[in-house]
Amino acid sequence: MSESVRVETKGILFDMDGVLISSIGSVVRCWRQWAEHYDVPNAEIYEVPHGMRAIEIVKELRPDIDPQEGLRVIEDMEMEDVSGLTVLPGVRILLASLPLDRWAIVTSATHRLLIRRLEVAGLPIPQRIISADMVERGKPDPEPYRRGAELLGLPPVECLVIEDAPSGVGAGLAAGCRVLGVLGTHSAEDLKAATWIVPSLEAVTVDADADGLKLRFLTTI
């Protein structure tokens, strides 16, 4: 079942991986290679927790090593391995319809990895970015999305977060934003806390005017 929804907002805060692009192949390959390099048990079948900052994964898997060294190693791997990176459906059209000052990316990726992936994907690099290395606490903490709203000069209540992971949905809601969940990396059941859920950004259209943004989409119920 689906329902037609109209939403007015002032700004949009996008997660990157799983919302704008998919780099899941690279992520899985690199983290398993990293886990093998650092002698993590069952490295060949390691499942990456989606939406979690790399520095936190490093600390969880190998709390005995220098976390910055571990972060540098995985970041270098992911910078080099961009095979299979794709732009997700509806993204190019949606971004092209948004004024540059009305949106930002809020991601668990580091700044240089974010730039690398957007360049490979051929997507615009926004003027406003909150990356993993710009916050003290990553998702599901609300800090990233509160900081994103500040970059747009808006209170969180006037921002719409677009997310694909439960940790990001939780972060957006805790920040005081409404959240649009996008299916792909997680099921509708996993994202049930989101304000609305859509199958992909192909379901979303935006009209911009002096008063803000008017979104229309068909939700997944």
Order of alpha helices (4+ residues) and beta strands (2+ residues): beta-beta-beta-alpha-alpha-alpha-beta-alpha-beta-alpha-beta-alpha-beta-alpha-beta-beta-beta-beta
